[in-house]
Amino acid sequence: MHLVLSIVLSTILGYLLLIMGPLVGGLIAFGIIAGTLFRGLYLLSEVHKMLLKEKPKLNKAQQARENYLKQRDELG
């Protein structure tokens, strides 16, 4: 249902931009597209920051492996 509503609203917006003329309609369309792209990049950046902040905890086997590698590097 949301997809159908988006398609209908986009069609109406496109028709209104076409009626406004090439200069005004083009400027508004460019603003909408640029704003959407910048918002998407901002959200992607926020998700990236959240994923980097939360490191998965090591289980016992992984912790033992890390300890072994540290000890091996210290000795050799």
N, C-alpha and C positions, 0 to 999 in steps of 0.2 A: 504494500500500500504506500509505503514511503517513497518507493522508486517511482510509482505512477505520479504521486504528488510532485516529486522533484522534476520529473519530465514536463509536466503541465506548467509548473511555475517557471521553468527555464524557457519554455516555448513562449510564454507570455512576456517574460523579460526580454527575450531576443526580439520579439515583435515590437515592443516599446522602444528598444534601442534602435531598431531599424527606422521607426517613424521619426525619431529625434534628428536624424541626419547623420552623415558620416563622421563629422567632427565631434559633436557632443556625444553621440552614441559610442564612437570609438574610444573616446577618453574615459567614459564611464565603464565600458567593457574592459579596457586596459586596467583600470583601477580595481575592478572586481577580480580579475585574473591575478594581478600582481599581489593583491591583498591575500587572496587564497593561498598562493604559493608561499608567501612569507609566513603566514600563519602555520602552514604545514611544516615548513622548515623549523619554526620555533617549537612546535609540538614534538617533532622528531628529535630535536636537540634536548628537550626536557626528558624524553623517554630514554635517550642515550645516557644522560647524567644519572637517572634513577637506576639504570642497569649497572653502571660502573660502581655506584655506591654500595650496592648489595652484592657482596661476594658470597658465593656458596660456601657453607662450612664443610670442612674436611671430615670424612668419616674416619674410623680407627685405622683402616688399612692405608688410606691416603696419608694420614698423619704419620704412621710408622714409616712409610716410604720417604716422606719429606725429611723426617729425622735421620733416616739412614743416609740419604743423599747429603745432608748437611755434615754429618759425621765423616763420611767418606771424603768430602771436599776439604775438610779441616785437616785430615790425616795426610792426604796426598797432595 
